Amino acid sequence: MELTVECQKRTAESKPNTLRRNGLTPAVLYGHNGTESVALTLDAKAAETLVKKASLNNTLINVNIPDVSWSGKTLLREVQTHPAKGFIYHLSFFAVASQKSLEVEVPLHFVGEAAGVKLGGGMLDPVMTEVTVQCPPDSIPDAIEIDVSAMDVGDALHIREVPLPAGVKVVGDPDQVVVSVLRAQGGTEEASAE
């Protein structure tokens, strides 16, 4: 999923609290030109909508800044909220166009009903709910689906066995368990009682 937001360059003399009172949210863009950063503002309502729809470090956001004639793909790196009132205080964007590949957190979605749960009375045990992947900026998956319907009691799926889209690599221990099917609690006690 890609989102688009328009920002304006923030003047050096503008005060963040004054901007917020005027319905604007301060922001900053990093990485668009080497180590240089640019101070921005965007409409507070647009900022709220963006934060509701985007995932930190995962969703590509097209940022347009007409004042400096810059437009490009970014990731939302940080969202600061007011500790008492809860409104968005500040946003940080990171330009990804110059990056060949990125490391991002991607949620795991387990689909199907495991045979060991359905027929064997087991319990599905999702050990991980997200995984860190490395991929090009334009290939960030929204989520990775894992079909668990063939799993039986005692089966475990490891990171190396996770089906990945083209160009996406998992970062981390390939032997780490992602999901398993456990024997239901009390199953061994019932068997020994019989």
N, C-alpha and C positions, 0 to 999 in steps of 0.2 A: 504494500500500500504506500502510495506517495501523497504527500500533502503539500500545499503551497501557501506561503504567507508573505505579505509585503511589509517591509520595514523601512524606517527613515533613519538617516544618520543623525546621531545625537550630538548636539553642539556641546563644546567643552564647558560652557558656562551654565548649562541646564542642570538643575538640582533634581535628583531622583524622586524625592518626596513631592515636589511640585508637579513633576510629570505624572506621578500616580494619581494626584488629586485631579489632574486634567484628563483622566481616562486612558493614560498611556502606561505601558509596562517597559521598564528599562531592560535591555538585552545586550549581549556582546557576541560577536562572531570571531572565531579563531581559525587559523589555518587557511584563510582564503588567499593569502599572499605571504607565504613563508611563516615567519614568527609574528608578523604584524596582526594586531587585532583591531576591530572597529566597533565603537560604541553605537548602539542602535536603540530605537524605540519601536514599539508596535502597539496597535490598539489593544486595550486590556481585554475586550470581549474576544478578539481574535486570538489572543494569548490563551484565554480559558478554553476556547474551542480546540485549539491546537493541543493543549496538554491533555484534554479528554480523549482525543483521537490518536495521539502519538505515544509510542513506547520509548522510554529513555534508551539511548544508544542502539536503537533497533529500526525505527521508522525513518525512511528518507523524507526530507522536507526540502522543497524548492523554496529558497529564500531569494526574494527580489528586493534590491535596494536601488531604486531609481536615482537617488541623490549622488551615488558614486558609480553609477552604471555597472553594477555587479549583480549577477544572478547565478545561482549555482545550487548544487545538491549539498545538503548538510544533514547532520544528526543532531538531535536535541541531547546535549550532554548533561545539563543540570537544570533543575527547576527549584528555585528557592521560593518558599511561601512564608508569609507573615506568621510568626509563631502563635499569636493570639487570635488574629482575625481570619487567618486561613487563605487570604487572597494571594495571588501570584505576585511575588516581590521582584523577581529577576529571572531571566532565561539565558542560557549559554548554548550557542550553536557551534558546531565544528564542521568546517568545510571538508567534504570528502572527495571532491572531483580530482584532486591531485594524488589521492591515495590509490595504489594498485589493489591493495586488499586491506580489510578491516577485521578486527576481532569484535564480535557482537554477541550478546546473550539472546538466544532464541527459545521461546517456550516449546515444550513438548506436549503434544495432544495424543492421548491414548484412545484408539478407536477399536470397536468390536468388544465382544465379551469373551474372555479367556475360557477355553475348554475346561481348564482346571477349576475355574470358578463355577461355571455353568453345570458341569457334570461331576466334578470331583469334590465339590464343597470347599474349595480353597478360597484364598483371599488375594486379590491383586495388590501388590505392594510397590507403588511408584517411588523409587528411591530418589530419582531426580525429576524436577518439574521444568527445568530449563537446562540448556547446554550452551557452552561457548563455542562458536564456530568462527572460522576464518574464510572470508569470501570477498569478491569484488563488491564495491559499493552499490552497483546496480543489480546485484543478485542476492540481496539479503532476504531470506525467507521470513514470512510473517510468523510461521510456526512449522514444526516438523511433526508429521503424523506418523505414529507407530501403531501398526495393526497387531493387537495382542491376542486375536481370536485363536491362533494355533498353540498358544502357551498352555502347558499342563502343570499340575502341582509339582513343585520342585524346579521348574524351568526358570532361567534367568536370561535376560537380554543385556548384552554388554554394549558399550559405546561403539566398538568396532563393527557391530552388527546393525547399527541404526541406518536405515535407508536415507541417503542424503541427495538433495538436488545436485545437478551438475555444477562444478566449480566451488562447491562448499565442502570444507574439511572441518572435522571436529578437533578442537584444541583440548588436550587433556589425556589422561590415562586411558588407553583403548580397552583395558581390562575392567574398568569401573562398571559396576552393575547399574543399569538404567531403570529396569523394572523386573520384578519377579512375581511368581505365584507361590504363595506360602500355604502350607497345610493349615486348615482352620484350627483355631485354639481349641484344645480339648479333644482333638481328633485322636491323638495317641493315647490319652487317658481312657477314652471310650473303648478303644481297641484292646487295651490291656485289661479292662474290667470284664470284657466279654471272654 
